[in-house]
């Protein structure tokens, strides 16, 4: 998940296109892995960066 959300779609009048640029993402990427059961959250793990096999099996 990125911590700096940017809209990827815009609105315009009917029949007209919406044109423009959006800022490039400059924020950190954070991964959140959560284990849940019927009673709620059992465990959670949050770390900076993307998920790979090594991080997921931690």
C-alpha positions, 0 to 999 in steps of 0.5 A: 500500500502506498502512503501517498494516495493519488487519484488515477481517474478524474471527472468531466462533463458528459461527452468531454474527455478528462485530461491532465497529469498526476504526480508521480508517487514519491512516498514509501511502500508499506506491506501489511499482512494480517491473520484474521478469524471470526473473533477479529485480528489474531496477528499482524505484521507491517514493514516497509517495502514490498512482499516477497517470499522471504518477507511472507514466510517470516 
